Amino acid sequence: MSIRWNEFPHEQLRLKIYKRHAQNSAARSSQSSLRHILRRKLPARNSEEHQRFIELQAARLIEHLRCTRDIYQDFVNERRCDPVLEAHWVVLRCAVLPTASELLREDVIEYTKFTQVPARDLSLLFGIPSHVCYRDISNGFGVVYPPNLDDTTAAGDTELESLGKLVEEDSLLHFEDIKDGGAVFQLHGGGPFAVDDQLSIHRSWSLCALQQQFTLVQWVHKRERLWHICSPWSEGLVSMFTAVQQELLAQHRALPFDSLVHMNEMLEETLRRIVVRRTRGTSDQLGSALDDRTRPTYVHAEQEEDSPGFDPRRAAIIRKVREPQYYRILTVEEATLYFQVTSRTIYRWLETGKLRSGPRRGSITIGSIRRFEGQRSQKRDSNGI
């Protein structure tokens, strides 16, 4: 059966999550007391104490995310939502990911507040306009300038909230629609707090260095040096972000991909019609540019369905490639299954230009796959194979 997301009893499920998580239970008294003690020591900037505090925070975040996943998955399993993969994917995308973003945002604000991070450093590292950037002029209006480097006052609530807003769902992971395969993409770099984050670099350069006539290349080196000087709290933010991101990736890898068999059934009739059209020699209404030597792939996938070696996941990937009007990209993992080669071969084909990367990291355009197949087919024809 199916159930709409707005029909879920979200309030009841959240109560179950917090009850199971039981943050103030006696079993967690030792961790809670240690966290309170370390929180008071954060302004001292001791790297070991910061690392221990981040470990406790990350463990608490991951536990909460797993509780969220388990409670929602239990609900969809009890309702026999089908297909299972789609139901669990929706739980990850619509329940776990927003929870991760919200909890991480709160912990980032709390961590920098108790560390008493100077507002000046938030402007220099992340391009956040802070009170040390404003200058009063005669008519009462404030003008934004590069931050006053001599002002070491701690960031206020408004500035810390701006820092927390850097945590977004898409900055954690980007999800493709389940109809396009439900793949996830990790953006390049270590997140908005990392030393190599392009958006943070450009924001801080525009705010702090552009008026001082620093080039972007010069600013990258200066910002990187400052980022390391601000350690351990700069590293703490990245560690906390990475822990949540890796947990989301782990939950995605744990999705029941075997249930793709159920998803394939929805496309089965379409595939049969395509095979019939091709075996009868009719025109290809999908607009394929491939010749007859590539067409047996359809028949091959269909004929092996009842055999012990039939791979339903590869059959689903073949359908995606054959319907470019509905699907645009494959992941590297899907491409290895499609071509039945290793990932090293896929990356070599990308480097040599035989395949093209998609708009997201770890993706390959279906258009380049179809062109590559056409070139391989023409080569076989010229060699008389």
FIDO-138890 format. One line per field, with one value per residue (C-alpha): residue number from 1; x, y, z; residue in three letters. Coordinates in nm, 3 decimals, padded with zeros to 5 digits. Example, Ala and Ser with C-alpha at 12.3 -4.5 7.8 and 13.67 -1.06 7.14 Angstrom:
REM FIDO-138890
num	c(1 / 2)
c1	c(01.230 / 01.367)
c2	c(-00.450 / -00.106)
c3	c(00.780 / 00.714)
residu	c(ALA / SER)
END
This chain:
REM FIDO-138890
num	c(1 / 2 / 3 / 4 / 5 / 6 / 7 / 8 / 9 / 10 / 11 / 12 / 13 / 14 / 15 / 16 / 17 / 18 / 19 / 20 / 21 / 22 / 23 / 24 / 25 / 26 / 27 / 28 / 29 / 30 / 31 / 32 / 33 / 34 / 35 / 36 / 37 / 38 / 39 / 40 / 41 / 42 / 43 / 44 / 45 / 46 / 47 / 48 / 49 / 50 / 51 / 52 / 53 / 54 / 55 / 56 / 57 / 58 / 59 / 60 / 61 / 62 / 63 / 64 / 65 / 66 / 67 / 68 / 69 / 70 / 71 / 72 / 73 / 74 / 75 / 76 / 77 / 78 / 79 / 80 / 81 / 82 / 83 / 84 / 85 / 86 / 87 / 88 / 89 / 90 / 91 / 92 / 93 / 94 / 95 / 96 / 97 / 98 / 99 / 100 / 101 / 102 / 103 / 104 / 105 / 106 / 107 / 108 / 109 / 110 / 111 / 112 / 113 / 114 / 115 / 116 / 117 / 118 / 119 / 120 / 121 / 122 / 123 / 124 / 125 / 126 / 127 / 128 / 129 / 130 / 131 / 132 / 133 / 134 / 135 / 136 / 137 / 138 / 139 / 140 / 141 / 142 / 143 / 144 / 145 / 146 / 147 / 148 / 149 / 150 / 151 / 152 / 153 / 154 / 155 / 156 / 157 / 158 / 159 / 160 / 161 / 162 / 163 / 164 / 165 / 166 / 167 / 168 / 169 / 170 / 171 / 172 / 173 / 174 / 175 / 176 / 177 / 178 / 179 / 180 / 181 / 182 / 183 / 184 / 185 / 186 / 187 / 188 / 189 / 190 / 191 / 192 / 193 / 194 / 195 / 196 / 197 / 198 / 199 / 200 / 201 / 202 / 203 / 204 / 205 / 206 / 207 / 208 / 209 / 210 / 211 / 212 / 213 / 214 / 215 / 216 / 217 / 218 / 219 / 220 / 221 / 222 / 223 / 224 / 225 / 226 / 227 / 228 / 229 / 230 / 231 / 232 / 233 / 234 / 235 / 236 / 237 / 238 / 239 / 240 / 241 / 242 / 243 / 244 / 245 / 246 / 247 / 248 / 249 / 250 / 251 / 252 / 253 / 254 / 255 / 256 / 257 / 258 / 259 / 260 / 261 / 262 / 263 / 264 / 265 / 266 / 267 / 268 / 269 / 270 / 271 / 272 / 273 / 274 / 275 / 276 / 277 / 278 / 279 / 280 / 281 / 282 / 283 / 284 / 285 / 286 / 287 / 288 / 289 / 290 / 291 / 292 / 293 / 294 / 295 / 296 / 297 / 298 / 299 / 300 / 301 / 302 / 303 / 304 / 305 / 306 / 307 / 308 / 309 / 310 / 311 / 312 / 313 / 314 / 315 / 316 / 317 / 318 / 319 / 320 / 321 / 322 / 323 / 324 / 325 / 326 / 327 / 328 / 329 / 330 / 331 / 332 / 333 / 334 / 335 / 336 / 337 / 338 / 339 / 340 / 341 / 342 / 343 / 344 / 345 / 346 / 347 / 348 / 349 / 350 / 351 / 352 / 353 / 354 / 355 / 356 / 357 / 358 / 359 / 360 / 361 / 362 / 363 / 364 / 365 / 366 / 367 / 368 / 369 / 370 / 371 / 372 / 373 / 374 / 375 / 376 / 377 / 378 / 379 / 380 / 381 / 382 / 383 / 384 / 385)
c1	c(00.000 / 00.102 / 00.068 / 00.129 / 00.398 / 00.152 / -00.058 / 00.219 / 00.153 / 00.468 / 00.397 / 00.349 / 00.660 / 00.869 / 00.750 / 00.860 / 01.199 / 01.263 / 01.133 / 01.366 / 01.655 / 01.598 / 01.870 / 01.832 / 01.826 / 02.044 / 02.240 / 02.370 / 02.450 / 02.826 / 02.829 / 02.605 / 02.821 / 03.139 / 02.980 / 02.883 / 03.237 / 03.399 / 03.156 / 03.289 / 03.645 / 03.590 / 03.707 / 04.054 / 04.095 / 04.258 / 04.262 / 04.215 / 03.916 / 03.762 / 03.813 / 03.650 / 03.357 / 03.305 / 03.313 / 03.036 / 02.829 / 02.874 / 02.777 / 02.462 / 02.372 / 02.424 / 02.222 / 01.934 / 01.947 / 01.941 / 01.647 / 01.466 / 01.537 / 01.428 / 01.102 / 00.996 / 01.103 / 00.906 / 00.602 / 00.627 / 00.702 / 00.396 / 00.184 / 00.346 / 00.444 / 00.566 / 00.813 / 01.034 / 01.326 / 01.112 / 00.952 / 01.289 / 01.438 / 01.154 / 01.223 / 01.590 / 01.518 / 01.215 / 01.274 / 01.640 / 01.800 / 01.591 / 01.649 / 02.023 / 02.028 / 01.829 / 02.025 / 02.362 / 02.266 / 02.175 / 02.498 / 02.711 / 02.557 / 02.596 / 02.956 / 03.077 / 02.884 / 03.045 / 03.384 / 03.338 / 03.453 / 03.535 / 03.297 / 03.603 / 03.701 / 03.354 / 03.383 / 03.736 / 03.672 / 03.311 / 03.222 / 02.956 / 02.892 / 02.944 / 02.932 / 03.308 / 03.247 / 03.018 / 03.128 / 02.898 / 02.888 / 02.745 / 02.393 / 02.344 / 02.375 / 02.623 / 02.857 / 03.011 / 03.391 / 03.649 / 03.644 / 03.840 / 04.125 / 04.181 / 03.825 / 03.819 / 03.469 / 03.273 / 03.010 / 02.653 / 02.341 / 02.257 / 02.603 / 02.597 / 02.259 / 02.409 / 02.685 / 02.429 / 02.243 / 02.545 / 02.424 / 02.169 / 02.024 / 02.196 / 02.529 / 02.506 / 02.389 / 02.203 / 01.933 / 01.821 / 01.454 / 01.371 / 01.231 / 01.579 / 01.739 / 01.745 / 02.123 / 02.290 / 02.579 / 02.837 / 02.944 / 03.313 / 03.507 / 03.457 / 03.144 / 03.077 / 03.324 / 03.617 / 03.934 / 03.861 / 03.493 / 03.454 / 03.146 / 03.301 / 03.621 / 03.437 / 03.214 / 03.507 / 03.713 / 03.429 / 03.375 / 03.728 / 03.983 / 03.833 / 03.842 / 04.201 / 04.290 / 04.389 / 04.354 / 04.149 / 04.462 / 04.635 / 04.330 / 04.305 / 04.650 / 04.585 / 04.250 / 04.398 / 04.664 / 04.399 / 04.183 / 04.467 / 04.533 / 04.168 / 04.203 / 04.076 / 03.729 / 03.760 / 03.852 / 03.577 / 03.311 / 03.438 / 03.455 / 03.098 / 02.973 / 03.163 / 03.033 / 02.672 / 02.740 / 02.907 / 02.615 / 02.371 / 02.585 / 02.597 / 02.220 / 02.185 / 02.419 / 02.208 / 01.890 / 01.736 / 01.848 / 01.720 / 01.372 / 01.454 / 01.277 / 00.952 / 01.039 / 01.130 / 00.784 / 00.642 / 00.859 / 00.826 / 00.542 / 00.723 / 01.033 / 00.832 / 00.677 / 01.023 / 01.150 / 00.852 / 00.899 / 01.268 / 01.224 / 00.957 / 01.187 / 00.965 / 01.099 / 01.251 / 01.018 / 01.273 / 01.494 / 01.795 / 02.095 / 02.229 / 02.237 / 02.115 / 02.427 / 02.329 / 01.967 / 02.010 / 02.086 / 01.712 / 01.635 / 01.926 / 01.799 / 01.450 / 01.543 / 01.754 / 01.484 / 01.389 / 01.746 / 01.936 / 02.192 / 01.938 / 02.037 / 01.726 / 01.935 / 02.129 / 01.804 / 01.671 / 01.988 / 01.957 / 01.604 / 01.729 / 01.987 / 01.726 / 01.486 / 01.690 / 01.373 / 01.311 / 01.661 / 01.972 / 02.251 / 02.393 / 02.619 / 02.964 / 02.842 / 02.550 / 02.784 / 03.008 / 02.706 / 02.582 / 02.912 / 03.011 / 03.354 / 03.544 / 03.517 / 03.878 / 03.774 / 03.488 / 03.723 / 03.971 / 03.696 / 03.608 / 03.969 / 04.004 / 03.676 / 03.487 / 03.232 / 03.128 / 03.069 / 02.722 / 02.625 / 02.690 / 02.999 / 03.015 / 02.763 / 02.788 / 02.555 / 02.341 / 02.388 / 02.764 / 02.700 / 02.476 / 02.729 / 03.008 / 02.803 / 02.742 / 03.115 / 03.196 / 02.935 / 03.077 / 03.424 / 03.302 / 03.139 / 03.457 / 03.656 / 03.405 / 03.310)
c2	c(00.000 / 00.364 / 00.659 / 01.027 / 01.203 / 01.458 / 01.170 / 01.044 / 01.098 / 01.308 / 01.438 / 01.087 / 00.962 / 01.250 / 01.172 / 00.812 / 00.931 / 01.154 / 00.890 / 00.626 / 00.869 / 00.972 / 01.234 / 01.281 / 00.913 / 00.778 / 00.569 / 00.886 / 01.070 / 01.018 / 01.153 / 01.445 / 01.543 / 01.520 / 01.730 / 01.999 / 02.006 / 02.026 / 02.295 / 02.525 / 02.460 / 02.536 / 02.902 / 02.778 / 02.633 / 02.309 / 02.079 / 01.755 / 01.893 / 02.024 / 01.690 / 01.504 / 01.745 / 01.702 / 01.324 / 01.341 / 01.579 / 01.367 / 01.050 / 01.217 / 01.345 / 01.007 / 00.828 / 01.069 / 01.024 / 00.646 / 00.665 / 00.882 / 00.633 / 00.330 / 00.485 / 00.598 / 00.274 / 00.076 / 00.283 / 00.228 / -00.141 / -00.185 / -00.020 / -00.250 / 00.044 / -00.083 / -00.075 / -00.099 / 00.087 / 00.388 / 00.395 / 00.382 / 00.636 / 00.877 / 00.827 / 00.916 / 01.215 / 01.363 / 01.266 / 01.194 / 01.462 / 01.757 / 01.632 / 01.614 / 01.968 / 02.110 / 01.934 / 02.014 / 02.379 / 02.399 / 02.230 / 02.458 / 02.765 / 02.620 / 02.512 / 02.848 / 03.034 / 02.844 / 02.866 / 03.246 / 03.272 / 03.634 / 03.789 / 03.907 / 03.546 / 03.457 / 03.741 / 03.652 / 03.279 / 03.258 / 03.605 / 03.667 / 04.042 / 04.105 / 04.406 / 04.459 / 04.530 / 04.829 / 05.191 / 05.472 / 05.781 / 06.126 / 06.064 / 05.763 / 05.486 / 05.202 / 05.109 / 04.764 / 04.759 / 04.485 / 04.378 / 04.561 / 04.322 / 04.471 / 04.395 / 04.051 / 04.065 / 03.744 / 03.693 / 03.776 / 03.568 / 03.718 / 03.642 / 03.289 / 03.229 / 03.341 / 03.086 / 02.815 / 02.898 / 02.777 / 02.428 / 02.339 / 02.012 / 02.041 / 02.121 / 01.789 / 01.573 / 01.628 / 01.373 / 01.287 / 01.206 / 00.844 / 00.816 / 00.902 / 00.630 / 00.802 / 00.858 / 01.098 / 01.334 / 01.467 / 01.815 / 01.875 / 01.982 / 01.933 / 02.142 / 02.512 / 02.527 / 02.362 / 02.533 / 02.452 / 02.549 / 02.765 / 02.957 / 03.051 / 03.157 / 03.387 / 03.535 / 03.612 / 03.752 / 03.983 / 04.109 / 04.127 / 04.135 / 04.284 / 04.641 / 04.584 / 04.490 / 04.134 / 03.889 / 03.577 / 03.361 / 03.570 / 03.554 / 03.175 / 03.140 / 03.403 / 03.250 / 02.901 / 03.026 / 03.195 / 02.881 / 02.680 / 02.955 / 02.935 / 02.566 / 02.376 / 02.525 / 02.555 / 02.185 / 02.106 / 02.250 / 02.044 / 01.727 / 01.771 / 01.838 / 01.541 / 01.301 / 01.384 / 01.371 / 01.029 / 00.895 / 01.004 / 00.834 / 00.518 / 00.516 / 00.558 / 00.264 / 00.055 / 00.103 / -00.228 / -00.225 / -00.579 / -00.432 / -00.279 / -00.589 / -00.429 / -00.102 / -00.283 / -00.431 / -00.084 / -00.056 / -00.417 / -00.361 / -00.067 / -00.278 / -00.557 / -00.309 / -00.180 / -00.533 / -00.617 / -00.302 / -00.374 / -00.740 / -00.644 / -00.387 / -00.090 / 00.260 / 00.350 / 00.602 / 00.674 / 00.851 / 00.622 / 00.693 / 00.342 / 00.090 / -00.268 / -00.400 / -00.221 / -00.324 / -00.682 / -00.532 / -00.486 / -00.842 / -00.976 / -00.815 / -00.943 / -01.295 / -01.355 / -01.248 / -01.603 / -01.730 / -01.772 / -01.507 / -01.235 / -00.905 / -00.690 / -00.391 / -00.395 / -00.437 / -00.122 / 00.066 / -00.048 / 00.091 / 00.426 / 00.450 / 00.356 / 00.627 / 00.952 / 01.159 / 01.052 / 00.998 / 01.211 / 01.062 / 00.744 / 00.712 / 00.560 / 00.248 / 00.216 / 00.270 / -00.016 / -00.244 / -00.122 / -00.174 / -00.466 / -00.318 / -00.194 / 00.158 / 00.216 / 00.166 / 00.414 / 00.678 / 00.613 / 00.668 / 00.993 / 01.111 / 01.032 / 01.205 / 00.895 / 00.968 / 01.299 / 01.382 / 01.488 / 01.804 / 01.631 / 01.464 / 01.094 / 01.110 / 01.041 / 01.180 / 00.926 / 01.124 / 01.055 / 00.688 / 00.659 / 00.842 / 00.616 / 00.308 / 00.442 / 00.499 / 00.149 / 00.007 / 00.196 / 00.072 / -00.286 / -00.234 / -00.092 / -00.387 / -00.628 / -00.775)
c3	c(00.000 / -00.034 / 00.200 / 00.138 / 00.337 / 00.478 / 00.608 / 00.836 / 01.210 / 01.241 / 01.591 / 01.729 / 01.552 / 01.688 / 02.041 / 01.992 / 01.867 / 02.167 / 02.404 / 02.261 / 02.244 / 02.609 / 02.627 / 03.005 / 03.095 / 03.374 / 03.124 / 02.962 / 03.285 / 03.247 / 02.891 / 02.982 / 03.279 / 03.071 / 02.798 / 03.052 / 03.190 / 02.848 / 02.739 / 03.013 / 02.898 / 02.530 / 02.550 / 02.651 / 02.299 / 02.415 / 02.111 / 02.306 / 02.498 / 02.176 / 02.006 / 02.295 / 02.297 / 01.921 / 01.961 / 02.221 / 02.007 / 01.695 / 01.879 / 02.008 / 01.660 / 01.493 / 01.759 / 01.707 / 01.329 / 01.360 / 01.599 / 01.345 / 01.067 / 01.273 / 01.396 / 01.049 / 00.885 / 01.143 / 01.055 / 00.678 / 00.729 / 00.950 / 00.681 / 00.419 / 00.200 / -00.134 / -00.301 / 00.006 / -00.149 / -00.235 / 00.111 / 00.288 / 00.046 / 00.129 / 00.500 / 00.446 / 00.224 / 00.401 / 00.766 / 00.836 / 00.615 / 00.749 / 01.104 / 01.040 / 00.901 / 01.192 / 01.467 / 01.311 / 01.272 / 01.642 / 01.750 / 01.530 / 01.693 / 02.043 / 01.985 / 01.853 / 02.123 / 02.411 / 02.240 / 02.231 / 01.871 / 01.773 / 01.523 / 01.329 / 01.253 / 01.127 / 00.877 / 00.770 / 00.729 / 00.612 / 00.485 / 00.750 / 00.799 / 01.170 / 01.399 / 01.353 / 00.982 / 01.024 / 01.044 / 01.154 / 00.938 / 01.002 / 00.877 / 01.105 / 00.846 / 00.877 / 00.594 / 00.561 / 00.559 / 00.609 / 00.974 / 01.239 / 01.310 / 01.657 / 01.768 / 01.934 / 02.082 / 02.062 / 01.794 / 01.891 / 01.847 / 01.508 / 01.371 / 01.511 / 01.348 / 01.017 / 01.069 / 01.139 / 00.817 / 00.622 / 00.709 / 00.442 / 00.325 / -00.014 / 00.151 / 00.337 / 00.046 / -00.279 / -00.358 / -00.708 / -00.744 / -00.671 / -01.025 / -01.154 / -00.945 / -00.605 / -00.611 / -00.369 / -00.441 / -00.201 / -00.305 / -00.365 / -00.058 / 00.312 / 00.356 / 00.427 / 00.718 / 00.539 / 00.432 / 00.065 / 00.044 / -00.265 / -00.150 / 00.183 / 00.009 / -00.232 / 00.039 / 00.268 / -00.021 / -00.130 / 00.225 / 00.362 / 00.080 / -00.235 / -00.105 / 00.007 / -00.353 / -00.271 / -00.558 / -00.500 / -00.521 / -00.257 / -00.033 / -00.056 / 00.102 / 00.368 / 00.459 / 00.478 / 00.721 / 00.936 / 00.928 / 01.082 / 01.337 / 01.444 / 01.516 / 01.712 / 01.667 / 01.287 / 01.268 / 01.519 / 01.289 / 00.996 / 01.207 / 01.325 / 00.973 / 00.827 / 01.093 / 01.005 / 00.632 / 00.657 / 00.861 / 00.590 / 00.326 / 00.538 / 00.573 / 00.197 / 00.135 / 00.372 / 00.168 / 00.053 / -00.310 / -00.354 / -00.359 / -00.697 / -00.825 / -00.713 / -00.883 / -01.203 / -01.229 / -01.292 / -01.607 / -01.720 / -01.964 / -02.123 / -02.177 / -02.339 / -02.584 / -02.675 / -02.737 / -02.955 / -03.162 / -03.213 / -03.302 / -03.557 / -03.713 / -03.636 / -03.581 / -03.250 / -03.087 / -02.815 / -03.068 / -03.017 / -03.235 / -03.193 / -03.475 / -03.482 / -03.309 / -02.988 / -03.000 / -02.873 / -02.531 / -02.486 / -02.589 / -02.385 / -02.065 / -02.125 / -02.225 / -01.915 / -01.674 / -01.584 / -01.571 / -01.241 / -01.342 / -01.416 / -01.250 / -01.195 / -01.098 / -01.426 / -01.614 / -01.446 / -01.541 / -01.904 / -01.910 / -01.782 / -02.061 / -02.321 / -02.206 / -02.215 / -02.224 / -01.863 / -01.722 / -01.759 / -01.551 / -01.402 / -01.101 / -01.146 / -00.969 / -01.210 / -01.507 / -01.391 / -01.380 / -01.718 / -01.903 / -01.674 / -01.614 / -01.310 / -01.172 / -01.280 / -01.641 / -01.601 / -01.459 / -01.741 / -01.996 / -01.820 / -01.829 / -02.200 / -02.286 / -02.391 / -02.118 / -01.965 / -01.601 / -01.496 / -01.305 / -00.973 / -00.838 / -00.919 / -01.203 / -01.578 / -01.844 / -02.023 / -02.345 / -02.338 / -02.265 / -02.571 / -02.790 / -02.664 / -02.745 / -03.095 / -03.148 / -03.027 / -03.261 / -03.559 / -03.474 / -03.468 / -03.809 / -03.961 / -03.830 / -03.977 / -03.643)
residu	c(MET / SER / ILE / ARG / TRP / ASN / GLU / PHE / PRO / HIS / GLU / GLN / LEU / ARG / LEU / LYS / ILE / TYR / LYS / ARG / HIS / ALA / GLN / ASN / SER / ALA / ALA / ARG / SER / SER / GLN / SER / SER / LEU / ARG / HIS / ILE / LEU / ARG / ARG / LYS / LEU / PRO / ALA / ARG / ASN / SER / GLU / GLU / HIS / GLN / ARG / PHE / ILE / GLU / LEU / GLN / ALA / ALA / ARG / LEU / ILE / GLU / HIS / LEU / ARG / CYS / THR / ARG / ASP / ILE / TYR / GLN / ASP / PHE / VAL / ASN / GLU / ARG / ARG / CYS / ASP / PRO / VAL / LEU / GLU / ALA / HIS / TRP / VAL / VAL / LEU / ARG / CYS / ALA / VAL / LEU / PRO / THR / ALA / SER / GLU / LEU / LEU / ARG / GLU / ASP / VAL / ILE / GLU / TYR / THR / LYS / PHE / THR / GLN / VAL / PRO / ALA / ARG / ASP / LEU / SER / LEU / LEU / PHE / GLY / ILE / PRO / SER / HIS / VAL / CYS / TYR / ARG / ASP / ILE / SER / ASN / GLY / PHE / GLY / VAL / VAL / TYR / PRO / PRO / ASN / LEU / ASP / ASP / THR / THR / ALA / ALA / GLY / ASP / THR / GLU / LEU / GLU / SER / LEU / GLY / LYS / LEU / VAL / GLU / GLU / ASP / SER / LEU / LEU / HIS / PHE / GLU / ASP / ILE / LYS / ASP / GLY / GLY / ALA / VAL / PHE / GLN / LEU / HIS / GLY / GLY / GLY / PRO / PHE / ALA / VAL / ASP / ASP / GLN / LEU / SER / ILE / HIS / ARG / SER / TRP / SER / LEU / CYS / ALA / LEU / GLN / GLN / GLN / PHE / THR / LEU / VAL / GLN / TRP / VAL / HIS / LYS / ARG / GLU / ARG / LEU / TRP / HIS / ILE / CYS / SER / PRO / TRP / SER / GLU / GLY / LEU / VAL / SER / MET / PHE / THR / ALA / VAL / GLN / GLN / GLU / LEU / LEU / ALA / GLN / HIS / ARG / ALA / LEU / PRO / PHE / ASP / SER / LEU / VAL / HIS / MET / ASN / GLU / MET / LEU / GLU / GLU / THR / LEU / ARG / ARG / ILE / VAL / VAL / ARG / ARG / THR / ARG / GLY / THR / SER / ASP / GLN / LEU / GLY / SER / ALA / LEU / ASP / ASP / ARG / THR / ARG / PRO / THR / TYR / VAL / HIS / ALA / GLU / GLN / GLU / GLU / ASP / SER / PRO / GLY / PHE / ASP / PRO / ARG / ARG / ALA / ALA / ILE / ILE / ARG / LYS / VAL / ARG / GLU / PRO / GLN / TYR / TYR / ARG / ILE / LEU / THR / VAL / GLU / GLU / ALA / THR / LEU / TYR / PHE / GLN / VAL / THR / SER / ARG / THR / ILE / TYR / ARG / TRP / LEU / GLU / THR / GLY / LYS / LEU / ARG / SER / GLY / PRO / ARG / ARG / GLY / SER / ILE / THR / ILE / GLY / SER / ILE / ARG / ARG / PHE / GLU / GLY / GLN / ARG / SER / GLN / LYS / ARG / ASP / SER / ASN / GLY / ILE)
END
